[in-house]
Amino acid sequence: MMWLWIIGAILLIFALTAFTGAPYVPTKPRDAAQAFEELYPLSADDVLVDIGSGDGMVLRAAARRGARAVGLEINPFLVGVAKLLSRGQRRVSVHLANFWTSHLPDDTTVVYVFGESRDIRKMARRVRQEATRIGRPIALISYAFEVPGCTPARKTSLHFLYYLEPFTDGKP
């Protein structure tokens, strides 16, 4: 009987996070590798933030390339899974946080998102707000969705790379 309550609680958490626009859809390891090899080669100078980091696969792939990787995830179950799978990797950190209300680390160089068509423009705008706050451009890698009205600097079959400049007047 207790297992039914646990399964029900986990399903409820997934349903609530999906309702906020953040369903769990993992990036395939080979797709992340392609992005970090062909589109935006990561180095030890990079700080990658994965919005909706899920199980942390993108974070671990970034850390293997030398970057510091920070995950923001609103599903507490997935935060636990990502922390468990990333244990021992000092260049990976995962935080229970809402992207819409959290600040990116000041040393962020690249943001990885697997948004959806209804949210990707809003996500790019939010990253640009953070670029304005930080005072320098931030690279945005979008998996599967192009940002409407923006021209990608580069693209692969599955990813789009944008360099989001701070707003010129300091306001969005």
Phi and psi in degrees as GROMACS dihedral restraints (atoms count N, CA, C in turn):
[ dihedral_restraints ]
;  ai    aj    ak    al  type     phi  dphi    fc
    3     4     5     6     1   -61.3    20    10
    4     5     6     7     1   -36.7    20    10
    6     7     8     9     1   -62.0    20    10
    7     8     9    10     1   -35.6    20    10
    9    10    11    12     1   -63.1    20    10
   10    11    12    13     1   -39.9    20    10
   12    13    14    15     1   -65.4    20    10
   13    14    15    16     1   -41.9    20    10
   15    16    17    18     1   -64.6    20    10
   16    17    18    19     1   -47.3    20    10
   18    19    20    21     1   -62.4    20    10
   19    20    21    22     1   -41.5    20    10
   21    22    23    24     1   -61.7    20    10
   22    23    24    25     1   -41.6    20    10
   24    25    26    27     1   -64.8    20    10
   25    26    27    28     1   -41.8    20    10
   27    28    29    30     1   -64.0    20    10
   28    29    30    31     1   -44.2    20    10
   30    31    32    33     1   -62.4    20    10
   31    32    33    34     1   -39.1    20    10
   33    34    35    36     1   -63.6    20    10
   34    35    36    37     1   -42.8    20    10
   36    37    38    39     1   -60.7    20    10
   37    38    39    40     1   -45.9    20    10
   39    40    41    42     1   -63.6    20    10
   40    41    42    43     1   -40.3    20    10
   42    43    44    45     1   -64.7    20    10
   43    44    45    46     1   -43.6    20    10
   45    46    47    48     1   -66.0    20    10
   46    47    48    49     1   -39.9    20    10
   48    49    50    51     1   -70.5    20    10
   49    50    51    52     1   -35.4    20    10
   51    52    53    54     1   -65.8    20    10
   52    53    54    55     1   -34.2    20    10
   54    55    56    57     1   -63.8    20    10
   55    56    57    58     1   -31.6    20    10
   57    58    59    60     1   -81.2    20    10
   58    59    60    61     1     1.6    20    10
   60    61    62    63     1    99.3    20    10
   61    62    63    64     1    17.3    20    10
   63    64    65    66     1  -129.8    20    10
   64    65    66    67     1    68.0    20    10
   66    67    68    69     1   -71.5    20    10
   67    68    69    70     1   153.7    20    10
   69    70    71    72     1   -84.0    20    10
   70    71    72    73     1   107.7    20    10
   72    73    74    75     1  -132.9    20    10
   73    74    75    76     1   102.0    20    10
   75    76    77    78     1   -71.5    20    10
   76    77    78    79     1   145.6    20    10
   78    79    80    81     1   -76.8    20    10
   79    80    81    82     1   138.9    20    10
   81    82    83    84     1   -74.8    20    10
   82    83    84    85     1   138.6    20    10
   84    85    86    87     1   -53.8    20    10
   85    86    87    88     1   -41.6    20    10
   87    88    89    90     1   -67.3    20    10
   88    89    90    91     1   -28.9    20    10
   90    91    92    93     1   -71.8    20    10
   91    92    93    94     1   -41.3    20    10
   93    94    95    96     1   -64.1    20    10
   94    95    96    97     1   -42.3    20    10
   96    97    98    99     1   -59.2    20    10
   97    98    99   100     1   -43.0    20    10
   99   100   101   102     1   -61.2    20    10
  100   101   102   103     1   -43.7    20    10
  102   103   104   105     1   -62.1    20    10
  103   104   105   106     1   -41.8    20    10
  105   106   107   108     1   -82.2    20    10
  106   107   108   109     1   -10.6    20    10
  108   109   110   111     1  -101.4    20    10
  109   110   111   112     1   -44.3    20    10
  111   112   113   114     1   -98.2    20    10
  112   113   114   115     1   -31.5    20    10
  114   115   116   117     1   -98.8    20    10
  115   116   117   118     1   -51.6    20    10
  117   118   119   120     1  -141.8    20    10
  118   119   120   121     1    89.1    20    10
  120   121   122   123     1   -65.0    20    10
  121   122   123   124     1   117.6    20    10
  123   124   125   126     1   -78.6    20    10
  124   125   126   127     1   152.6    20    10
  126   127   128   129     1  -138.4    20    10
  127   128   129   130     1   179.8    20    10
  129   130   131   132     1   -67.1    20    10
  130   131   132   133     1   -15.1    20    10
  132   133   134   135     1   -82.0    20    10
  133   134   135   136     1    -9.8    20    10
  135   136   137   138     1   -91.8    20    10
  136   137   138   139     1   146.7    20    10
  138   139   140   141     1  -122.6    20    10
  139   140   141   142     1   109.6    20    10
  141   142   143   144     1   -97.7    20    10
  142   143   144   145     1   132.3    20    10
  144   145   146   147     1  -113.2    20    10
  145   146   147   148     1   124.9    20    10
  147   148   149   150     1  -102.2    20    10
  148   149   150   151     1   115.8    20    10
  150   151   152   153     1   -84.0    20    10
  151   152   153   154     1   121.7    20    10
  153   154   155   156     1    71.5    20    10
  154   155   156   157     1    57.8    20    10
  156   157   158   159     1   -71.9    20    10
  157   158   159   160     1    -6.6    20    10
  159   160   161   162     1    53.3    20    10
  160   161   162   163     1  -126.3    20    10
  162   163   164   165     1   -83.1    20    10
  163   164   165   166     1     1.3    20    10
  165   166   167   168     1    86.0    20    10
  166   167   168   169     1    11.0    20    10
  168   169   170   171     1   -59.3    20    10
  169   170   171   172     1   -44.2    20    10
  171   172   173   174     1   -64.7    20    10
  172   173   174   175     1   -38.0    20    10
  174   175   176   177     1   -61.7    20    10
  175   176   177   178     1   -46.1    20    10
  177   178   179   180     1   -66.3    20    10
  178   179   180   181     1   -37.2    20    10
  180   181   182   183     1   -65.0    20    10
  181   182   183   184     1   -39.5    20    10
  183   184   185   186     1   -67.3    20    10
  184   185   186   187     1   -42.9    20    10
  186   187   188   189     1   -63.7    20    10
  187   188   189   190     1   -36.1    20    10
  189   190   191   192     1   -62.8    20    10
  190   191   192   193     1   -22.5    20    10
  192   193   194   195     1   -95.2    20    10
  193   194   195   196     1     7.5    20    10
  195   196   197   198     1    99.1    20    10
  196   197   198   199     1   -12.0    20    10
  198   199   200   201     1   -74.6    20    10
  199   200   201   202     1   155.1    20    10
  201   202   203   204     1   -84.5    20    10
  202   203   204   205     1   133.2    20    10
  204   205   206   207     1  -122.8    20    10
  205   206   207   208     1   127.8    20    10
  207   208   209   210     1  -121.8    20    10
  208   209   210   211     1   126.2    20    10
  210   211   212   213     1  -106.2    20    10
  211   212   213   214     1   136.6    20    10
  213   214   215   216     1  -115.3    20    10
  214   215   216   217     1   121.4    20    10
  216   217   218   219     1  -140.8    20    10
  217   218   219   220     1   137.6    20    10
  219   220   221   222     1   -97.1    20    10
  220   221   222   223     1    -6.4    20    10
  222   223   224   225     1   -95.2    20    10
  223   224   225   226     1   110.4    20    10
  225   226   227   228     1   -61.5    20    10
  226   227   228   229     1   -31.4    20    10
  228   229   230   231     1   -63.3    20    10
  229   230   231   232     1   -45.5    20    10
  231   232   233   234     1   -68.9    20    10
  232   233   234   235     1   -32.6    20    10
  234   235   236   237     1   -59.8    20    10
  235   236   237   238     1   -44.3    20    10
  237   238   239   240     1   -63.0    20    10
  238   239   240   241     1   -43.3    20    10
  240   241   242   243     1   -62.3    20    10
  241   242   243   244     1   -46.6    20    10
  243   244   245   246     1   -62.1    20    10
  244   245   246   247     1   -41.7    20    10
  246   247   248   249     1   -64.8    20    10
  247   248   249   250     1   -39.9    20    10
  249   250   251   252     1   -64.2    20    10
  250   251   252   253     1   -47.7    20    10
  252   253   254   255     1   -70.4    20    10
  253   254   255   256     1   -22.4    20    10
  255   256   257   258     1  -101.9    20    10
  256   257   258   259     1     5.5    20    10
  258   259   260   261     1   -58.4    20    10
  259   260   261   262     1   142.0    20    10
  261   262   263   264     1    85.9    20    10
  262   263   264   265     1    -7.5    20    10
  264   265   266   267     1  -101.1    20    10
  265   266   267   268     1    98.2    20    10
  267   268   269   270     1   -69.2    20    10
  268   269   270   271     1   -15.6    20    10
  270   271   272   273     1   -89.1    20    10
  271   272   273   274     1     4.3    20    10
  273   274   275   276     1  -116.3    20    10
  274   275   276   277     1   131.4    20    10
  276   277   278   279     1  -136.1    20    10
  277   278   279   280     1   143.9    20    10
  279   280   281   282     1  -127.5    20    10
  280   281   282   283     1   134.5    20    10
  282   283   284   285     1  -127.1    20    10
  283   284   285   286     1   137.8    20    10
  285   286   287   288     1   -75.9    20    10
  286   287   288   289     1   102.7    20    10
  288   289   290   291     1  -155.7    20    10
  289   290   291   292     1   152.5    20    10
  291   292   293   294     1  -100.6    20    10
  292   293   294   295     1   119.3    20    10
  294   295   296   297     1   -55.3    20    10
  295   296   297   298     1   -36.6    20    10
  297   298   299   300     1   -69.7    20    10
  298   299   300   301     1   -21.3    20    10
  300   301   302   303     1  -120.8    20    10
  301   302   303   304     1     4.0    20    10
  303   304   305   306     1  -108.8    20    10
  304   305   306   307     1   152.4    20    10
  306   307   308   309     1   -90.6    20    10
  307   308   309   310     1   146.6    20    10
  309   310   311   312     1   -75.5    20    10
  310   311   312   313     1   153.4    20    10
  312   313   314   315     1   -57.1    20    10
  313   314   315   316     1   144.1    20    10
  315   316   317   318     1   -62.0    20    10
  316   317   318   319     1   -21.7    20    10
  318   319   320   321     1   -97.5    20    10
  319   320   321   322     1    14.7    20    10
  321   322   323   324     1   -59.9    20    10
  322   323   324   325     1   131.7    20    10
  324   325   326   327     1  -111.2    20    10
  325   326   327   328     1   -29.0    20    10
  327   328   329   330     1  -146.3    20    10
  328   329   330   331     1   140.8    20    10
  330   331   332   333     1  -118.2    20    10
  331   332   333   334     1   133.2    20    10
  333   334   335   336     1  -109.0    20    10
  334   335   336   337     1   127.4    20    10
  336   337   338   339     1  -132.5    20    10
  337   338   339   340     1   143.1    20    10
  339   340   341   342     1  -120.9    20    10
  340   341   342   343     1    72.6    20    10
  342   343   344   345     1   -81.5    20    10
  343   344   345   346     1  -165.2    20    10
  345   346   347   348     1  -133.3    20    10
  346   347   348   349     1   167.0    20    10
  348   349   350   351     1   -55.2    20    10
  349   350   351   352     1   -33.1    20    10
  351   352   353   354     1   -75.1    20    10
  352   353   354   355     1   -20.8    20    10
  354   355   356   357     1  -114.4    20    10
  355   356   357   358     1   -12.5    20    10
  357   358   359   360     1   -64.1    20    10
  358   359   360   361     1   -37.7    20    10
  360   361   362   363     1   -64.3    20    10
  361   362   363   364     1   -43.4    20    10
  363   364   365   366     1   -64.3    20    10
  364   365   366   367     1   -38.3    20    10
  366   367   368   369     1   -64.6    20    10
  367   368   369   370     1   -43.6    20    10
  369   370   371   372     1   -63.2    20    10
  370   371   372   373     1   -40.2    20    10
  372   373   374   375     1   -62.5    20    10
  373   374   375   376     1   -41.5    20    10
  375   376   377   378     1   -64.6    20    10
  376   377   378   379     1   -41.1    20    10
  378   379   380   381     1   -64.6    20    10
  379   380   381   382     1   -38.4    20    10
  381   382   383   384     1   -65.6    20    10
  382   383   384   385     1   -35.9    20    10
  384   385   386   387     1   -60.8    20    10
  385   386   387   388     1   -41.0    20    10
  387   388   389   390     1   -68.6    20    10
  388   389   390   391     1   -35.9    20    10
  390   391   392   393     1   -61.8    20    10
  391   392   393   394     1   -38.4    20    10
  393   394   395   396     1   -65.3    20    10
  394   395   396   397     1   -45.1    20    10
  396   397   398   399     1   -62.0    20    10
  397   398   399   400     1   -42.6    20    10
  399   400   401   402     1   -75.0    20    10
  400   401   402   403     1   -32.2    20    10
  402   403   404   405     1    93.8    20    10
  403   404   405   406     1    22.0    20    10
  405   406   407   408     1  -159.8    20    10
  406   407   408   409     1   162.9    20    10
  408   409   410   411     1   -64.6    20    10
  409   410   411   412     1   153.7    20    10
  411   412   413   414     1  -128.6    20    10
  412   413   414   415     1   134.0    20    10
  414   415   416   417     1   -77.4    20    10
  415   416   417   418     1   142.7    20    10
  417   418   419   420     1  -124.5    20    10
  418   419   420   421     1   122.7    20    10
  420   421   422   423     1  -105.5    20    10
  421   422   423   424     1   118.8    20    10
  423   424   425   426     1  -107.8    20    10
  424   425   426   427     1   125.6    20    10
  426   427   428   429     1   -91.7    20    10
  427   428   429   430     1   116.6    20    10
  429   430   431   432     1    81.6    20    10
  430   431   432   433     1   -18.3    20    10
  432   433   434   435     1  -127.3    20    10
  433   434   435   436     1   129.4    20    10
  435   436   437   438     1   -80.6    20    10
  436   437   438   439     1   145.2    20    10
  438   439   440   441     1   -82.5    20    10
  439   440   441   442     1   115.9    20    10
  441   442   443   444     1   -59.1    20    10
  442   443   444   445     1   135.2    20    10
  444   445   446   447     1    83.5    20    10
  445   446   447   448     1    -1.2    20    10
  447   448   449   450     1  -119.8    20    10
  448   449   450   451     1   142.0    20    10
  450   451   452   453     1   -97.5    20    10
  451   452   453   454     1   123.5    20    10
  453   454   455   456     1   -68.0    20    10
  454   455   456   457     1   144.5    20    10
  456   457   458   459     1   -70.0    20    10
  457   458   459   460     1   -36.1    20    10
  459   460   461   462     1  -151.4    20    10
  460   461   462   463     1   161.7    20    10
  462   463   464   465     1  -154.5    20    10
  463   464   465   466     1   155.8    20    10
  465   466   467   468     1  -117.3    20    10
  466   467   468   469     1  -170.0    20    10
  468   469   470   471     1   -65.6    20    10
  469   470   471   472     1   -24.5    20    10
  471   472   473   474     1  -123.7    20    10
  472   473   474   475     1   -12.7    20    10
  474   475   476   477     1  -124.0    20    10
  475   476   477   478     1   153.5    20    10
  477   478   479   480     1  -128.3    20    10
  478   479   480   481     1   133.0    20    10
  480   481   482   483     1  -110.9    20    10
  481   482   483   484     1   129.4    20    10
  483   484   485   486     1  -127.0    20    10
  484   485   486   487     1   148.9    20    10
  486   487   488   489     1  -111.3    20    10
  487   488   489   490     1   110.7    20    10
  489   490   491   492     1   -95.5    20    10
  490   491   492   493     1   112.9    20    10
  492   493   494   495     1   -80.7    20    10
  493   494   495   496     1   153.3    20    10
  495   496   497   498     1   -61.3    20    10
  496   497   498   499     1   151.3    20    10
  498   499   500   501     1   -62.5    20    10
  499   500   501   502     1   137.6    20    10
  501   502   503   504     1   -67.5    20    10
  502   503   504   505     1   -33.7    20    10
  504   505   506   507     1   -93.2    20    10
  505   506   507   508     1     4.6    20    10
  507   508   509   510     1    81.0    20    10
  508   509   510   511     1    -2.3    20    10
  510   511   512   513     1  -123.6    20    10
  511   512   513   514     1   145.8    20    10
